[in-house]
Amino acid sequence: MGQSFAETYQEIENRVRTAYHSAVGKRRRELVTPALILDLDVAKRNIDFMATRLKSLHAKLRPHIKVQKNVQLAKMQVEAGAIGVCTATVWEAIVMSAGGIKDVLIANEVVGKEKLEALAQAAKSGDLTVTVDDARNAGELSSAVSKAGSKIDVILEIDVGMGRGGVRSSDQAVKLAQNVSKLPGLTFRGVQGYEGHCMLEPDREVRIRKARQAMDHLGEALNRLAESGFKCDIVSAGGTGTYDITGADPRVTEIQAGSYVFMDNFHGNLVPGFSRSLTVLGTVVIKHGDTIVFDCGRKSIGLDFVQGTMVDYPSYAARYFAEEHALFDVDEKCPLNLGDRMEFIPGYAPSTVNLYDAYHVVEDGVVTDIWPIIPRGPGHGGLLS
Ligand SMILES: Cc1ncc(COP(=O)(O)O)c(C=O)c1O
């Protein structure tokens, strides 16, 4: 038998920590660029702020760790009161579980033989829950856990208006719950209704209205499931853009917000009370007249919805971000010269983090630790090796 996921996780963690160790003790703007910086003082304040806000809301917090892909931060969130975490992929769930996080929900469907086998294997030692929206997938999941000799909790995804995952009607929800409850190795626990289509709404009043409509849709499914004898212990929904709206709904038991820990230019303008804790450090590598170019293009900064900006000079808009270059048009007031360093706020934090091996963890302006990003990238990141 090969080594366990916990052993592989530990091996990757040790390798990354060793590879970046020489940065420990340096000041945040002295690092080799591009470098990913986590300001731990700010992240802690964000975690505390969310924990305080949630005390006055109905739902508990289950942070979405696809944003950070890091066990150390997840542990801080749990210590601050989160009930567990949720993940986008089976690999992230395996990492969280191997790293010691109890109660891990994969807030997505897991499809494909290798992934189901890995999930079934990990369910032997971890407390895992997975989302399903399809009877065939539920059958394959049941076969995988039966074969591995494990068991797994299941929640149904209900589409609440986003049009991505989730059964499309309450009738389908009831049928799928009946199906799941008959399958060996699976335990029906509840539902997920992620209102992702509301997160981008800049007008708060419109966001509130849309998010409430989405939860009413989820409520219909909850009623139909209850009438058919299916009690939902877990009703999981919400994100950073709606945490205080959906979190106040008495039907919702947990909120899946993730980006609040970093914030980025996308979320920073939508939800007040949180500050930017994640930056990318770059260097001016070209300067001609009013054009300056940094060494941190799209391979260094995620820009899914909005552009990255300079921390010290936020008013200069980027002309464009190319693969390895970030071009800015500046004027005589900008003192940056060849070789100067600058930190950038990412457009979108989750797709930025995914590009790096590790966070340079900064406290009081100095790197105090290296925290690995595992799995790096979209896949298993070496977990299957
Ligand atoms: C299923 C699910 N839940 C929750 C979130 C919320 O994430 P965030 O708080 O980062 O907006 C996302 C984001 O994509 C998601 O896909």
The ligand as an ORCA input file, in Angstrom:
! r2SCAN-3c Opt
* xyz 0 1
  C     -20.418     26.993     -3.857
  C     -19.832     28.295     -3.411
  N     -20.079     28.716     -2.156
  C     -19.604     29.880     -1.702
  C     -18.810     30.700     -2.504
  C     -18.434     32.020     -1.917
  O     -17.218     32.457     -2.029
  P     -16.772     33.956     -1.695
  O     -17.089     34.206     -0.279
  O     -15.339     33.847     -1.950
  O     -17.473     34.891     -2.598
  C     -18.499     30.282     -3.814
  C     -17.678     31.120     -4.705
  O     -17.430     30.894     -5.846
  C     -19.029     29.053     -4.280
  O     -18.801     28.611     -5.522
*
